[in-house]
């Protein structure tokens, strides 16, 4: 089931288990800011806690921060550049709802994901239990996992 790249990753991650655990603990903190981006993806202001890549994936994945951010109702885009062949097995994107429960936003069952860009689009209405933009207002923490339950990256999206 595990390919050579996966075995290499598991061997390497043994030395960085503590760094990965620390990264995952940081991902579950309450959001306090966000990386401000334009509609075309230009970064206007960086939140140093947003869209970092986990130690497990830092050699295989690059992240383009969510854009536009903030959004007033436009779909928000996130791009992952996967550079390691067989490095990422599936994707799951979650966010915390109004009751602090993790809710699934996106699911990709491809194992492995192909190298190159994987583009993700999130409709901000998904953050709303009422199905309205008014119900989605606020700052939302997004967590992107692989299918093995490892956090790849996380960041915050603001709906205004």
DSSP file (Angstrom, degrees, kcal/mol; ACC not computed):
  #  RESIDUE AA STRUCTURE BP1 BP2  ACC     N-H-->O    O-->H-N    N-H-->O    O-->H-N    TCO  KAPPA ALPHA  PHI   PSI    X-CA   Y-CA   Z-CA
    1    1 A X              0   0    0      0, 0.0     2,-0.5     0, 0.0     0, 0.0   0.000 360.0 360.0 360.0 -38.5    0.0    0.0    0.0
    2    2 A X        -     0   0    0      4,-0.1     2,-0.1     3,-0.0     0, 0.0  -0.735 360.0-148.9 -89.1 130.1    2.8    2.4    0.8
    3    3 A X     >  -     0   0    0     -2,-0.5     4,-2.4    83,-0.2     5,-0.2  -0.295  34.8 -94.2 -83.7 177.1    5.0    3.5   -2.1
    4    4 A X  H  > S+     0   0    0      1,-0.2     4,-2.3     2,-0.2     5,-0.1   0.882 126.5  51.1 -61.1 -39.7    8.7    4.4   -1.9
    5    5 A X  H  > S+     0   0    0      2,-0.2     4,-2.5     1,-0.2    -1,-0.2   0.916 110.1  49.7 -65.6 -41.6    7.9    8.1   -1.5
    6    6 A X  H  > S+     0   0    0      2,-0.2     4,-2.5     1,-0.2    -2,-0.2   0.911 110.9  49.1 -63.4 -42.1    5.4    7.4    1.3
    7    7 A X  H  X S+     0   0    0     -4,-2.4     4,-2.3     2,-0.2    -1,-0.2   0.904 110.9  50.7 -64.3 -39.9    7.9    5.2    3.2
    8    8 A X  H  X S+     0   0    0     -4,-2.3     4,-2.6     1,-0.2    -2,-0.2   0.917 110.6  49.5 -61.9 -43.1   10.5    7.9    2.8
    9    9 A X  H  X S+     0   0    0     -4,-2.5     4,-2.7     1,-0.2    -2,-0.2   0.910 110.9  49.2 -63.2 -42.1    8.0   10.5    4.2
   10   10 A X  H  X S+     0   0    0     -4,-2.5     4,-0.8     2,-0.2    -1,-0.2   0.890 111.9  48.9 -65.7 -38.0    7.2    8.2    7.2
   11   11 A X  H >< S+     0   0    0     -4,-2.3     3,-0.6     1,-0.2     4,-0.4   0.931 115.4  43.7 -65.3 -45.4   10.9    7.7    7.9
   12   12 A X  H >X S+     0   0    0     -4,-2.6     3,-1.2     1,-0.2     4,-0.5   0.867 107.7  58.7 -68.3 -36.0   11.6   11.4    7.7
   13   13 A X  H >< S+     0   0    0     -4,-2.7     3,-0.6     1,-0.3     4,-0.3   0.707  88.6  74.6 -72.0 -16.4    8.5   12.4    9.7
   14   14 A X  G X< S+     0   0    0     -4,-0.8     3,-0.5    -3,-0.6    -1,-0.3   0.848  98.6  46.9 -60.2 -32.1    9.7   10.3   12.7
   15   15 A X  G <4 S+     0   0    0     -3,-1.2    -1,-0.2    -4,-0.4    -2,-0.2   0.652 117.5  42.3 -82.3 -15.3   12.3   13.0   13.3
   16   16 A X  G <X S+     0   0    0     -3,-0.6     4,-2.5    -4,-0.5     5,-0.2   0.143  74.4 114.3-118.1  20.4    9.7   15.7   13.0
   17   17 A X  H <> S+     0   0    0     -3,-0.5     4,-2.5    -4,-0.3     5,-0.2   0.907  81.3  49.4 -55.0 -43.5    6.8   14.2   14.9
   18   18 A X  H  > S+     0   0    0      1,-0.2     4,-2.4     2,-0.2    -1,-0.2   0.903 110.3  49.8 -65.5 -41.0    7.1   16.9   17.6
   19   19 A X  H  > S+     0   0    0      2,-0.2     4,-2.3     1,-0.2    -1,-0.2   0.893 111.7  49.0 -64.3 -39.4    7.2   19.7   15.0
   20   20 A X  H  X S+     0   0    0     -4,-2.5     4,-2.5     2,-0.2    -2,-0.2   0.916 110.9  49.8 -66.1 -42.8    4.1   18.2   13.3
   21   21 A X  H  X S+     0   0    0     -4,-2.5     4,-2.2     2,-0.2    -2,-0.2   0.915 111.6  48.8 -61.5 -42.9    2.2   18.0   16.6
   22   22 A X  H  X S+     0   0    0     -4,-2.4     4,-2.2     2,-0.2    -1,-0.2   0.917 110.8  50.7 -63.1 -43.2    3.1   21.6   17.5
   23   23 A X  H  X S+     0   0    0     -4,-2.3     4,-1.8     1,-0.2    -2,-0.2   0.919 110.6  49.1 -59.9 -44.9    1.9   22.7   14.0
   24   24 A X  H  X S+     0   0    0     -4,-2.5     4,-0.9     1,-0.2    -1,-0.2   0.858 108.8  52.6 -67.2 -35.1   -1.4   20.9   14.5
   25   25 A X  H >< S+     0   0    0     -4,-2.2     3,-0.7     1,-0.2    -1,-0.2   0.914 108.9  50.4 -63.8 -41.7   -1.9   22.4   17.9
   26   26 A X  H >< S+     0   0    0     -4,-2.2     3,-1.5     1,-0.2    -2,-0.2   0.847 102.8  61.1 -63.9 -34.0   -1.4   25.9   16.4
   27   27 A X  H 3< S+     0   0    0     -4,-1.8    -1,-0.2     1,-0.3    -2,-0.2   0.783 101.1  54.2 -63.8 -26.7   -3.9   25.1   13.7
   28   28 A X  T << S+     0   0    0     -4,-0.9    -1,-0.3    -3,-0.7    -2,-0.2   0.344  83.4 112.3 -93.4   6.5   -6.6   24.6   16.3
   29   29 A X  S <  S-     0   0    0     -3,-1.5     2,-0.2    -4,-0.1     3,-0.0  -0.402  83.5 -92.3 -71.7 157.4   -6.1   28.0   17.9
   30   30 A X        -     0   0    0      1,-0.1    -1,-0.1    -2,-0.1    -2,-0.1  -0.527  49.6-106.8 -68.1 133.2   -8.8   30.6   17.6
   31   31 A X        +     0   0    0     -2,-0.2    -1,-0.1     1,-0.1   108,-0.1  -0.365  39.7 174.9 -64.7 140.3   -8.2   32.8   14.4
   32   32 A X        -     0   0    0      1,-0.2     2,-0.3    -2,-0.1    -1,-0.1   0.402  62.7  -4.6-125.0  -2.1   -7.0   36.3   15.2
   33   33 A X        -     0   0    0     14,-0.1     2,-0.3     2,-0.0    -1,-0.2  -0.945  60.9-135.7-169.4-175.9   -6.2   37.7   11.8
   34   34 A X        -     0   0    0     -2,-0.3     2,-0.7    -3,-0.1   123,-0.1  -0.989  28.7-101.0-155.2 156.9   -6.1   36.8    8.1
   35   35 A X        -     0   0    0    121,-0.4     2,-0.4    -2,-0.3    11,-0.2  -0.739  40.4-138.4 -81.5 118.0   -3.9   37.3    5.1
   36   36 A X  E     +A   45   0A   0      9,-2.0     8,-3.0    -2,-0.7     9,-1.8  -0.658  30.7 173.5 -82.4 126.7   -5.5   40.1    3.0
   37   37 A X  E     -AB  43  69A   0     32,-2.8    32,-1.2    -2,-0.4    31,-0.2  -0.911  27.4-117.5-132.8 159.1   -5.5   39.3   -0.7
   38   38 A X    >   -     0   0    0      4,-2.4     3,-1.2    -2,-0.3    30,-0.3  -0.280  40.2 -96.3 -85.1 176.2   -6.9   40.9   -3.8
   39   39 A X  T 3  S+     0   0    0      1,-0.3    28,-0.1    28,-0.1    -1,-0.1   0.757 127.1  49.6 -64.5 -24.8   -9.4   39.4   -6.2
   40   40 A X  T 3  S-     0   0    0      2,-0.1    -1,-0.3     0, 0.0    27,-0.0   0.440 124.9-100.3 -95.4  -0.2   -6.5   38.3   -8.4
   41   41 A X    <   +     0   0    0     -3,-1.2     2,-0.2     1,-0.3    24,-0.1   0.452  69.0 149.7  99.2   0.7   -4.6   36.7   -5.6
   42   42 A X        -     0   0    0      1,-0.1    -4,-2.4    -5,-0.1     2,-0.5  -0.486  49.7-120.8 -67.3 135.9   -2.0   39.5   -4.9
   43   43 A X  E     +A   37   0A   0     -6,-0.2    -6,-0.2    -2,-0.2     3,-0.1  -0.677  35.9 171.4 -81.8 125.3   -1.0   39.5   -1.3
   44   44 A X  E    S+     0   0A   0     -8,-3.0     2,-0.3    -2,-0.5    -7,-0.2   0.799  71.3   5.1 -99.6 -41.6   -1.8   42.9    0.4
   45   45 A X  E    S-A   36   0A   0     -9,-1.8    -9,-2.0     2,-0.0     2,-0.4  -0.972  72.8-138.0-149.9 130.0   -1.1   42.1    4.0
   46   46 A X        -     0   0    0     -2,-0.3     2,-0.6   -11,-0.2   -11,-0.1  -0.741   4.2-157.6 -96.4 133.6    0.3   38.9    5.5
   47   47 A X    >   -     0   0    0     -2,-0.4     3,-2.2     1,-0.1   -12,-0.2  -0.953  17.3-147.7 -97.9 114.8   -0.8   37.1    8.6
   48   48 A X  T 3  S+     0   0    0     -2,-0.6    -1,-0.1     1,-0.3    -2,-0.0   0.646  95.2  56.4 -63.4 -12.2    2.3   35.1    9.6
   49   49 A X  T 3  S+     0   0    0      2,-0.1     3,-0.4     3,-0.0     2,-0.3   0.521  91.2  94.5 -93.7  -5.6    0.0   32.3   11.1
   50   50 A X  S <  S-     0   0    0     -3,-2.2   105,-0.3     1,-0.2    15,-0.1  -0.686  91.7  -6.0 -93.2 139.2   -1.9   31.8    7.8
   51   51 A X  S    S+     0   0    0    103,-2.7    12,-0.2    -2,-0.3    -1,-0.2   0.707  78.3 155.9  59.6  29.2   -1.3   29.2    5.1
   52   52 A X  E     -C  154   0B   0    102,-0.5   102,-0.6    -3,-0.4     2,-0.4  -0.525  42.8-120.8 -74.4 154.6    2.0   27.8    6.5
   53   53 A X  E     -C  153   0B   0     -2,-0.2   100,-0.2   100,-0.2     5,-0.1  -0.832  28.1-110.1-101.2 138.0    2.7   24.3    5.3
   54   54 A X    >>  -     0   0    0     98,-2.9     4,-1.3    -2,-0.4     3,-1.2  -0.189  25.8-112.0 -63.7 155.2    3.1   21.6    7.9
   55   55 A X  T 34 S+     0   0    0      1,-0.3     4,-0.3     2,-0.2     3,-0.1   0.825 117.4  60.6 -56.0 -32.2    6.6   20.1    8.6
   56   56 A X  T 34 S+     0   0    0     95,-0.2    -1,-0.3     1,-0.2     3,-0.1   0.808 119.5  24.9 -65.4 -29.8    5.3   16.8    7.1
   57   57 A X  T X> S+     0   0    0     -3,-1.2     3,-2.2    95,-0.2     4,-1.9   0.395  85.6 107.0-117.1   1.0    4.6   18.5    3.8
   58   58 A X  T 3< S+     0   0    0     -4,-1.3    -3,-0.1     1,-0.3    -2,-0.1   0.751  85.2  48.1 -61.1 -23.6    6.9   21.5    3.6
   59   59 A X  T 34 S+     0   0    0     -4,-0.3    -1,-0.3     1,-0.1    -2,-0.1   0.565 121.5  35.0 -87.9  -8.2    9.2   19.8    1.0
   60   60 A X  T <4 S+     0   0    0     -3,-2.2    23,-3.0     1,-0.2    24,-1.0   0.551 111.1  51.6-123.1 -12.1    6.3   18.7   -1.2
   61   61 A X  E  <  -H   82   0C   0     -4,-1.9     2,-0.4    21,-0.2    21,-0.2  -0.988  48.5-171.8-137.5 138.0    3.5   21.3   -1.1
   62   62 A X  E     -H   81   0C   0     19,-1.9    19,-3.0    -2,-0.4     2,-0.4  -0.960  17.9-147.4-121.8 147.1    3.3   25.1   -1.6
   63   63 A X  E     -H   80   0C   0     -2,-0.4     2,-0.6   -12,-0.2    17,-0.2  -0.950   8.9-151.4-121.1 132.4    0.2   27.1   -0.9
   64   64 A X  E     -H   79   0C   0     15,-3.0    15,-1.2    -2,-0.4     3,-0.1  -0.907  40.4-112.9 -92.3 120.9   -1.2   30.2   -2.5
   65   65 A X  E     -     0   0C   0     -2,-0.6    12,-0.1    13,-0.1    14,-0.1  -0.075  42.2 -79.6 -55.9 155.0   -3.2   32.0    0.2
   66   66 A X  E     -     0   0C   0     90,-0.1     2,-0.3    12,-0.1    12,-0.2  -0.230  57.6-128.7 -55.5 137.2   -7.0   32.3   -0.1
   67   67 A X  E    S+H   77   0C   0     10,-2.0    10,-3.6     1,-0.3   -28,-0.1  -0.994  79.0  26.5-148.4 146.3   -8.2   35.0   -2.5
   68   68 A X  S    S-     0   0    0     -2,-0.3     2,-0.3   -30,-0.3    -1,-0.3   0.617  85.1-162.0 -71.6 146.6  -10.1   37.2   -2.5
   69   69 A X  B    S+B   37   0A   0    -32,-1.2   -32,-2.8    -3,-0.1     2,-0.2  -0.892  74.8  33.7-145.4 110.0   -9.8   37.7    1.3
   70   70 A X  S    S-     0   0    0     88,-0.6     2,-0.4    -2,-0.3    -2,-0.2   0.413  89.7-164.6 -78.0 165.9  -11.9   39.2    2.7
   71   71 A X  B     -d  159   0B   0     87,-2.6    89,-3.0    -2,-0.2     5,-0.1  -0.911  24.6-161.0-118.6 149.1  -14.8   38.2    0.5
   72   72 A X  S    S-     0   0    0     -2,-0.4    87,-0.1    88,-0.2    61,-0.1   0.184  86.4 -48.5-109.1  14.2  -18.2   39.8    0.3
   73   73 A X  S    S+     0   0    0      1,-0.4    52,-0.2    60,-0.0    51,-0.2   0.221 101.2 125.7 139.8 -12.5  -19.8   36.8   -1.3
   74   74 A X  S    S-     0   0    0      1,-0.1    -1,-0.4    49,-0.1    50,-0.3  -0.387  72.0 -94.2 -69.5 151.1  -17.4   35.8   -4.1
   75   75 A X        -     0   0    0     48,-0.1     2,-0.4    49,-0.1    48,-0.2  -0.390  40.2-131.6 -60.4 144.6  -16.0   32.3   -4.1
   76   76 A X  E     - I   0 122C   0     46,-3.1    46,-3.2    -3,-0.1     2,-0.4  -0.870  18.9-150.5-104.2 133.6  -12.6   32.1   -2.4
   77   77 A X  E     -HI  67 121C   0    -10,-3.6   -10,-2.0    -2,-0.4     2,-0.4  -0.827  14.9-179.0-108.7 142.6   -9.8   30.3   -4.2
   78   78 A X  E     - I   0 120C   0     42,-2.3    42,-3.0    -2,-0.4     2,-0.4  -0.996  11.0-158.3-134.6 136.5   -6.9   28.4   -2.7
   79   79 A X  E     -HI  64 119C   0    -15,-1.2   -15,-3.0    -2,-0.4     2,-0.5  -0.963   4.1-163.9-121.5 135.2   -4.2   26.7   -4.7
   80   80 A X  E     -HI  63 118C   0     38,-2.5    38,-2.7    -2,-0.4     2,-0.7  -0.963   7.9-154.7-112.0 129.2   -1.8   23.9   -3.7
   81   81 A X  E     -HI  62 117C   0    -19,-3.0   -19,-1.9    -2,-0.5     2,-0.6  -0.920  11.9-161.4-102.3 112.4    1.3   23.2   -5.8
   82   82 A X  E     +HI  61 116C   0     34,-2.7    34,-2.9    -2,-0.7   -21,-0.2  -0.850  18.7 168.4 -98.8 118.1    2.2   19.6   -5.2
   83   83 A X        +     0   0    0    -23,-3.0     2,-0.6    -2,-0.6   -22,-0.1   0.597  51.6  82.7-106.5 -15.0    5.8   19.0   -6.2
   84   84 A X  S >  S-     0   0    0    -24,-1.0     3,-2.3    30,-0.1     4,-0.4  -0.833  80.7-124.4 -98.5 121.0    6.4   15.5   -4.8
   85   85 A X  T 3  S-     0   0    0     -2,-0.6    29,-0.1     1,-0.3   -80,-0.1  -0.438  97.8  -0.3 -61.0 120.5    5.2   12.5   -6.9
   86   86 A X  T 3  S+     0   0    0     27,-0.5    -1,-0.3    -2,-0.3   -83,-0.2   0.625  98.1 125.4  75.7  13.3    2.8   10.5   -4.7
   87   87 A X    <   +     0   0    0     -3,-2.3     2,-0.5    26,-0.2    -2,-0.1   0.804  62.9  48.2 -78.0 -29.8    3.3   12.9   -1.8
   88   88 A X        -     0   0    0     -4,-0.4    25,-3.2    25,-0.4     2,-0.8  -0.951  63.4-162.3-121.6 123.1   -0.3   13.8   -1.1
   89   89 A X  E     -E  111   0B   0     -2,-0.5    58,-3.0    23,-0.2    59,-0.3  -0.849  60.9 -44.0-105.4  98.7   -3.1   11.2   -0.7
   90   90 A X  E     -     0   0B   0     20,-1.6    57,-0.4    -2,-0.8     2,-0.3   0.179  63.1-113.0  69.9 168.2   -6.4   12.9   -1.1
   91   91 A X  E     -E  108   0B   0     17,-2.2    17,-2.8    55,-0.2     2,-0.4  -0.997  22.3-176.2-140.2 143.9   -7.7   16.1    0.4
   92   92 A X  E     -EF 107 145B   0     53,-2.0    53,-3.2    -2,-0.3     2,-0.5  -0.989   9.9-160.8-136.9 131.5  -10.3   17.1    3.0
   93   93 A X  E     +EF 106 144B   0     13,-2.3    12,-3.8    -2,-0.4    13,-1.4  -0.958  15.3 175.5-117.0 129.5  -11.1   20.7    3.9
   94   94 A X  E     -EF 104 143B   0     49,-2.6    49,-2.6    -2,-0.5     2,-0.3  -0.829  11.2-171.0-125.1 162.4  -12.9   21.5    7.1
   95   95 A X  E     -EF 103 142B   0      8,-1.7     8,-3.1    -2,-0.3     2,-0.5  -0.961  32.4-104.1-144.9 162.9  -13.9   24.6    9.0
   96   96 A X  E     -E  102   0B   0     45,-0.8     6,-0.2    -2,-0.3    45,-0.2  -0.779  36.3-148.8 -88.8 127.5  -15.3   25.3   12.4
   97   97 A X    >   -     0   0    0      4,-2.7     3,-2.1    -2,-0.5    31,-0.1  -0.151  40.3 -79.8 -83.5-173.8  -19.1   26.0   12.4
   98   98 A X  T 3  S+     0   0    0      1,-0.3    -1,-0.1    29,-0.2    -2,-0.0   0.694 133.0  50.6 -62.4 -19.3  -20.9   28.3   14.9
   99   99 A X  T 3  S-     0   0    0      2,-0.1    -1,-0.3     0, 0.0     3,-0.1   0.182 119.9-107.8-103.0  15.7  -20.9   25.5   17.5
  100  100 A X  S <  S+     0   0    0     -3,-2.1     2,-0.4     1,-0.2    -2,-0.1   0.767  74.5 139.2  62.2  28.6  -17.2   24.9   17.1
  101  101 A X        -     0   0    0      1,-0.0    -4,-2.7    -6,-0.0     2,-0.4  -0.817  59.0-113.7 -97.3 142.9  -17.7   21.6   15.3
  102  102 A X  E     -E   96   0B   0     -2,-0.4     2,-0.4    -6,-0.2    -6,-0.2  -0.630  35.5-167.3 -75.3 129.5  -15.6   20.7   12.4
  103  103 A X  E     -E   95   0B   0     -8,-3.1    -8,-1.7    -2,-0.4     2,-0.3  -0.963  21.7-117.8-121.3 138.5  -17.6   20.6    9.2
  104  104 A X  E     +E   94   0B   0     -2,-0.4   -10,-0.3   -10,-0.2     3,-0.1  -0.561  33.3 169.1 -74.9 129.8  -16.5   19.1    5.9
  105  105 A X  E     +     0   0B   0    -12,-3.8     2,-0.3     1,-0.4   -11,-0.2   0.707  65.9  10.4-104.9 -34.0  -16.3   21.6    3.0
  106  106 A X  E     -E   93   0B   0    -13,-1.4   -13,-2.3    16,-0.0    -1,-0.4  -0.995  55.9-168.3-153.8 147.0  -14.4   19.7    0.3
  107  107 A X  E     -E   92   0B   0     -2,-0.3     2,-0.4   -15,-0.2   -15,-0.2  -0.989   4.7-179.9-143.8 129.9  -13.3   16.1   -0.4
  108  108 A X  E     -E   91   0B   0    -17,-2.8   -17,-2.2    -2,-0.4    39,-0.1  -0.965   4.8-172.7-131.2 114.5  -11.0   14.7   -3.0
  109  109 A X  E     +     0   0B   0     -2,-0.4     2,-0.1   -19,-0.2    -1,-0.1   0.405  39.2 129.3 -91.2   3.4  -10.5   11.0   -2.9
  110  110 A X  E     -     0   0B   0    -19,-0.1   -20,-1.6   -21,-0.1     2,-0.4  -0.394  53.3-136.8 -63.7 129.1   -7.7   10.8   -5.5
  111  111 A X  E    S+E   89   0B   0      1,-0.3   -22,-0.2   -22,-0.2     2,-0.1  -0.963  87.9  13.5-131.5 114.0   -4.7    8.8   -4.2
  112  112 A X  S    S-     0   0    0    -24,-0.5    -1,-0.3    -2,-0.4   -23,-0.2   0.706  89.8-133.5 -82.0 167.2   -2.2   10.1   -4.9
  113  113 A X        -     0   0    0    -25,-3.2   -27,-0.5    -3,-0.2   -25,-0.4  -0.565  35.0-105.4 -72.6 145.3   -3.0   13.6   -6.0
  114  114 A X        -     0   0    0     -2,-0.2   -32,-0.2     1,-0.1    -1,-0.1  -0.339  36.4-100.7 -69.9 155.4   -1.2   14.4   -9.3
  115  115 A X  S    S+     0   0    0    -32,-0.1     2,-0.2   -34,-0.1   -32,-0.2  -0.368  86.5  50.2 -68.9 158.2    1.8   16.8   -9.2
  116  116 A X  E    S-I   82   0C   0    -34,-2.9   -34,-2.7    -3,-0.1     2,-0.3  -0.680 101.2 -16.4 107.5-164.9    1.1   20.3  -10.2
  117  117 A X  E     -I   81   0C   0     -2,-0.2     2,-0.5   -36,-0.2   -36,-0.2  -0.566  45.9-167.8 -82.0 135.3   -1.6   22.8   -9.2
  118  118 A X  E     -I   80   0C   0    -38,-2.7   -38,-2.5    -2,-0.3     2,-0.4  -0.986  15.7-155.9-116.5 115.9   -4.7   21.7   -7.4
  119  119 A X  E     -I   79   0C   0     -2,-0.5     2,-0.4   -40,-0.2   -40,-0.2  -0.801   8.1-168.0 -99.1 132.8   -7.2   24.5   -7.3
  120  120 A X  E     -I   78   0C   0    -42,-3.0   -42,-2.3    -2,-0.4     2,-0.4  -0.941   3.2-164.4-119.7 139.5   -9.9   24.7   -4.7
  121  121 A X  E     -I   77   0C   0     -2,-0.4     2,-0.5   -44,-0.2   -44,-0.2  -0.992   3.4-166.0-128.1 128.6  -12.9   27.0   -4.7
  122  122 A X  E     -I   76   0C   0    -46,-3.2   -46,-3.1    -2,-0.4     2,-0.6  -0.958  14.3-144.9-118.4 124.8  -15.0   27.7   -1.6
  123  123 A X    >   -     0   0    0     -2,-0.5     3,-2.4   -48,-0.2     4,-0.2  -0.785  15.4-142.2 -83.1 120.3  -18.4   29.3   -1.7
  124  124 A X  G >  S+     0   0    0     -2,-0.6     3,-1.8   -50,-0.3     4,-0.2   0.714  95.8  74.2 -62.0 -18.8  -18.6   31.4    1.5
  125  125 A X  G >  S+     0   0    0      1,-0.3     3,-2.0   -52,-0.2     6,-0.3   0.779  80.6  74.1 -62.1 -23.7  -22.3   30.5    1.9
  126  126 A X  G <  S+     0   0    0     -3,-2.4    -1,-0.3     1,-0.3    -2,-0.2   0.750  87.9  60.8 -59.2 -23.4  -21.0   27.1    3.0
  127  127 A X  G <  S+     0   0    0     -3,-1.8     2,-0.5    -4,-0.2    -1,-0.3   0.600  92.4  84.8 -77.7 -10.5  -20.0   28.8    6.3
  128  128 A X    <   -     0   0    0     -3,-2.0     3,-0.4    -4,-0.2     8,-0.2  -0.802  59.0-162.2-102.7 128.1  -23.6   29.7    7.0
  129  129 A X  S    S+     0   0    0     -2,-0.5    -1,-0.1     6,-0.4     7,-0.1   0.770  98.6  52.0 -71.9 -24.8  -26.1   27.4    8.6
  130  130 A X  S    S-     0   0    0      2,-0.2    -1,-0.2     5,-0.0     3,-0.1   0.555 111.5-120.5 -87.9  -8.2  -28.9   29.6    7.3
  131  131 A X  S    S+     0   0    0     -3,-0.4     2,-0.3    -6,-0.3    -6,-0.1   0.724  75.6 111.6  77.4  21.4  -27.6   29.5    3.7
  132  132 A X  S  > S-     0   0    0     -7,-0.1     4,-0.5     1,-0.1    -1,-0.3  -0.883  76.5-123.5-125.1 157.0  -27.1   33.2    3.5
  133  133 A X  H >> S+     0   0    0     -2,-0.3     3,-1.4     1,-0.2     4,-0.7   0.890 113.8  60.1 -63.1 -38.4  -24.1   35.6    3.3
  134  134 A X  H >4 S+     0   0    0      1,-0.3     3,-0.7     2,-0.2    -1,-0.2   0.868 104.2  50.1 -57.9 -35.7  -25.4   37.3    6.4
  135  135 A X  H 34 S+     0   0    0      1,-0.2    -6,-0.4    -3,-0.2    -1,-0.3   0.623 108.3  54.2 -76.5 -12.6  -25.1   34.0    8.2
  136  136 A X  H << S+     0   0    0     -3,-1.4    23,-0.3    -4,-0.5    -1,-0.2   0.477  77.1 128.2 -99.0  -4.2  -21.5   33.5    7.0
  137  137 A X    <<  +     0   0    0     -3,-0.7     2,-0.2    -4,-0.7    23,-0.2  -0.187  48.3  46.6 -57.1 142.3  -20.1   36.9    8.2
  138  138 A X  E    S- G   0 159B   0     21,-2.5    21,-3.0     2,-0.1     2,-0.5  -0.732  93.9 -45.1 125.4-172.0  -17.0   36.6   10.3
  139  139 A X  E     - G   0 158B   0     -2,-0.2     2,-0.4    19,-0.2    19,-0.2  -0.855  50.4-165.1-102.5 129.7  -13.6   35.0   10.4
  140  140 A X  E     - G   0 157B   0     17,-2.9    17,-2.7    -2,-0.5     2,-0.5  -0.965  14.4-139.3-124.2 127.6  -13.4   31.3    9.6
  141  141 A X  E     - G   0 156B   0     -2,-0.4   -45,-0.8    15,-0.2     2,-0.4  -0.731  19.3-159.6 -83.8 126.0  -10.5   28.9   10.2
  142  142 A X  E     -FG  95 155B   0     13,-3.6    13,-1.9    -2,-0.5     2,-0.5  -0.910   3.9-164.9-107.7 132.7   -9.9   26.5    7.3
  143  143 A X  E     -FG  94 154B   0    -49,-2.6   -49,-2.6    -2,-0.4     2,-0.6  -0.980   2.9-160.3-120.0 124.6   -8.0   23.2    7.9
  144  144 A X  E     +FG  93 153B   0      9,-2.8     8,-3.5    -2,-0.5     9,-1.3  -0.927  17.8 178.8-109.7 119.9   -6.7   21.3    4.9
  145  145 A X  E     -FG  92 151B   0    -53,-3.2   -53,-2.0    -2,-0.6     6,-0.2  -0.721  27.3-124.9-112.4 159.6   -5.9   17.6    5.6
  146  146 A X    >   -     0   0    0      4,-2.2     3,-1.5    -2,-0.3   -55,-0.2  -0.468  45.0 -96.5 -87.1 176.6   -4.6   14.6    3.7
  147  147 A X  T 3  S+     0   0    0    -58,-3.0   -57,-0.1   -57,-0.4   -56,-0.1   0.559 122.2  64.8 -75.0  -5.7   -6.8   11.5    3.7
  148  148 A X  T 3  S-     0   0    0    -59,-0.3    -1,-0.3   -58,-0.2     3,-0.1   0.394 120.7-103.0 -94.4   2.3   -4.6   10.1    6.5
  149  149 A X  S <  S+     0   0    0     -3,-1.5     2,-0.4     1,-0.3    -2,-0.1   0.632  76.4 136.8  88.1  14.5   -5.7   12.8    8.9
  150  150 A X        -     0   0    0    -96,-0.0    -4,-2.2   -94,-0.0     2,-0.4  -0.812  55.9-123.2 -94.8 132.6   -2.5   14.9    8.8
  151  151 A X  E     - G   0 145B   0     -2,-0.4    -6,-0.3    -6,-0.2   -95,-0.2  -0.609  26.6-178.7 -74.5 128.6   -3.0   18.7    8.5
  152  152 A X  E     -     0   0B   0     -8,-3.5   -98,-2.9     1,-0.4     2,-0.3   0.865  64.6 -26.3 -90.3 -47.6   -1.2   20.1    5.4
  153  153 A X  E     -CG  53 144B   0     -9,-1.3    -9,-2.8  -100,-0.2    -1,-0.4  -0.962  55.2-160.7-158.2 167.6   -2.0   23.7    5.9
  154  154 A X  E     +CG  52 143B   0   -102,-0.6  -103,-2.7    -2,-0.3  -102,-0.5  -0.983  15.5 156.1-152.5 158.6   -4.5   26.1    7.6
  155  155 A X  E     - G   0 142B   0    -13,-1.9   -13,-3.6    -2,-0.3     2,-0.4  -0.972  34.7 -97.4-170.6 178.8   -5.6   29.6    7.3
  156  156 A X  E     - G   0 141B   0     -2,-0.3     2,-0.4   -15,-0.2  -121,-0.4  -0.897  19.8-162.6-119.5 140.1   -8.4   32.1    7.9
  157  157 A X  E     - G   0 140B   0    -17,-2.7   -17,-2.9    -2,-0.4     2,-0.5  -0.977  11.0-151.4-119.6 130.9  -11.1   33.5    5.5
  158  158 A X  E     - G   0 139B   0     -2,-0.4   -87,-2.6   -19,-0.2   -88,-0.6  -0.892   3.7-161.1-105.9 129.7  -13.0   36.6    6.4
  159  159 A X  E      dG  71 138B   0    -21,-3.0   -21,-2.5    -2,-0.5   -87,-0.2  -0.944 360.0 360.0-107.8 123.0  -16.5   37.1    5.1
  160  160 A X              0   0    0    -89,-3.0   -88,-0.2    -2,-0.5    -1,-0.1   0.380 360.0 360.0-110.9 360.0  -17.7   40.8    5.2
